[in-house]
């Protein structure tokens, strides 16, 4: 089943995000290589694809997991959590309707 992992950044997290990004991306690339990643990306803190120093205010990952518990465990192990990037993470079942 698909699950949405919706994360909210801590204030002023851009330097932490930049430092932990390689490890964070490696986990996403692993999901992609397994054919389980539907989409992933950050939420810019301003209305721009390139927010610069404004940074990001959170992230969204939609991926396939065996269960909600598995999705939660994967989300809990994100390097962004250990680095202090994320202040809050919510994991919810997701049903694709379109496209």
N, C-alpha and C positions, 0 to 999 in steps of 0.2 A: 504494500500500500504506500501511497505517497504521503509525506509529512512536510508541513511548512515549519521552518525554524526561523522565528522572527526575533531578531536581536536588537537591543537598544544600547547605544554607546554611552559610556561614562563621559562626563564633561571633559573637554580638552584632551581627548584620547588619541589625537592624530599621531603624535610621536610614538605612542605605545603600539598603535595599529601598524605603523610603518616598520617597527622593529620585529613584530610577530608575524608579519604578512607572509614571508616565505613558508613557514610551517603551516599556517592557516591554508594557504593555496595548495600545498602538497596534499593535505587531507581531501580537499575538494577535487583535485585532479585524480586522486585514487578512486573516489566515487564515480567520477566521469569515466575513467578507464574501465570500471566495472559495469558501465551502462546504467547506473542508478541515479545519476544527477540530472534533474530536469532543468534547473536554472539556479544561478547564484549571483549575488552582487550586492554592493553596498548602496545605502541611501545617502546621496550627497546632502550635506547640511544646508546647502543653498540650491536654488533652481539653476543648476549647471552640471553638465557632465564632467567638468573639470573644476571642482570646488576650491582648489588651491589650499590656502591656509585655513579656510573654513572647515575643511575636512568632511567627515561623514557623521551621521547621527545614528546609524544602525546598519543592519544587513538582513537579507532574505535568502534562504536556501530552501529549495523544494527538491526533495530526493526520496528515493524508495528505500524503505526499511521493512524488516519482518514484522515489527510491532512498534507501538508508541514507546514502550520501554527501551527498545533498541535505538530509536530515533533520539530519545532523551539522553541516553548514555553517550551517543555520538556527539550530541550538542554539548553535553557537560564536559567533554574532553577537548573542546576547541582551544587551541593555543591563545586565542583572543581572551578567553576567560582567565587563564593563568596570568596573562600579561596585564589584566585590568582594563582591557578595551571595553568589554561588555558589562553594563550595569544590570541588565535584565535580559533573559532569554525565555521565550515561550515556544513550546512545540505543540503543534496541533495536527490532527489528521487533515489531509487535503484531498479533495475530489476534483480531478481535472474534468472540465466540461468543454472548454474550447481552447485552442483549436484541436 
